[in-house]
Amino acid sequence: MAIQGPIPISFEQVFPHGCYIVGEVEQVKDFDASNNGRTVYAKDKNTGELIWQVAVMDADPTVKAGQKTVSVKILSPVQPIPPAALPGLPFVPVEFDAMTVTAYVGQNTGRLAWSIRARAMRAPRTAAPARQAAAGKDVAA
């Protein structure tokens, strides 16, 4: 098969309605290498960079409730800093750069699942259509 390794994908393809941070940025543990109370943190096999993860909620209203929250892994030598919270919003909107997805079969479900990775996270470049509409602004089609 010609596809090997992670598949590059845009943020808009993964989260066309945007997404929101709903958890802390945490360093991923390497459970296979950790033992006897000694924690070893995971590193990317190709780059050697540390792997961090953050839980995000997909803003797509058609996604089932049980599938709304996903983990995005971020490759970075230092802990990524989430964007600042916006007044009046209960969650912090976020976008990710240089995203990839890798397909795998879930051990518990036997179903196809996706591992989502990114190189950076940042505040959205533009306001989401729903927020523009709520603010009474016209959204150009």
N, C-alpha and C positions, 0 to 999 in steps of 0.2 A: 504494500500500500504506500502511496506517495506521501500521505500525511504522517509526519513524525513530530512528536513533541507538541508544545502548546500552540494553539491556533490564535493568531492575532485577531482582535475584534475591537470595535469602537465602543465607547461608553454608551452612545446612543442606541446601539444594537442590543446591548445587555439591559439597559435601563431607559427605554424610550420615554418614560414618564418621570425620570429622575429617581433618586433614592435619598434616604435619610439615615444618618448615624444613629444607632439605637444601643450601642455598647461602647466599651472602652477599647482603645488600641492596646493589644496585648502581644507580647512576644510568643511565638509558637515554640512549644517544647518538642524536642526530639525524644519521644518516649522509648524508642529502641536503644538509644545511646545513654539515656539517663538511668542511674541505678544507685542503690544504697543511699538514698537521700541526696544524691548529687544530681542537680538538674543541668542538662545539656540543652542548649537552644538550637533549633533547626536552622540550617543554612541551605540556600539554593544550590542544587547540584552543579549547575552550569556557571553561576557567577560567584558563588561563595558568600553572597550577601545574606544578612540575617533576614528572617521571614517574620512579619508581623501580621496580625489579623484584626479585623474590625467587623462587627455585625452591622448590617445595614438592612433597612426595610425598603422594599421595592414599592414605589408610589403608583404602580399600575393598578387601577381599580378592578381589573378583571382577574388578577392573580388570586388564587385560593388563599384563605387565611393561613393555613399551615405551610404555605410556600412563600409567604411574603418576606420572611427574614432569612438572609443568606450571609455567609461569611466571605469577605473579600480579603485575600492575602496580599500583602504589600512587601516587595523586596526593597530593603533600604538598610544602609549601614548604621543608621540611627533611628530612633523611634519617630515615626511620622506624627506630625501635629495636626489634629483635626481643624477644620476651618472654624472661625468664630460663630457663635450662635447668633441668629437673627431675632430681633425683637418681635414678639407676637407669634413665634412658631414654637411648637412643643419639641420639635426635633431639628437637628442641624442638617441642612441640605449639603450634599457632597457630590463631587464628580471625581473620577479616576482617570489617570493618563496611562498610555501604553499598556492597555489591557490585553490579556490572553485568557483563553479557556482551554481546559483539558477535560476530555470526557473520561468517565470511569463508571464502573458498576458498583452501586451502593452495596456494602456488605450485609446490611440488615434488610434491605428491601429487594435486592436483586434487580433494581431498576437503573436505567441510565441516569447519571447525575453529572454535574459540571463543577470543576474546581476553577474558581475565578481568581486571577492574579492581576496585579497592577504594579507600576513602577512608582506612582505618586498619587496622593489625594490632594484635593484643593476645593475651594469654594466654587460653586457653579459660576460660569462666565456670564450667563444670562439668567434672568428670572424665569422660573417655570411658568407656562401658560396659565395654570390655575391661580398662581399668585398674582400674575398681571391682571387677570380677570377680577380677582377679589379686590384688587386695588383700584378697579374701575378704569383700567387702561385698555385701549384697543389692542388687539393682537392681530398683526398682519398675517394673512394666509400665504 
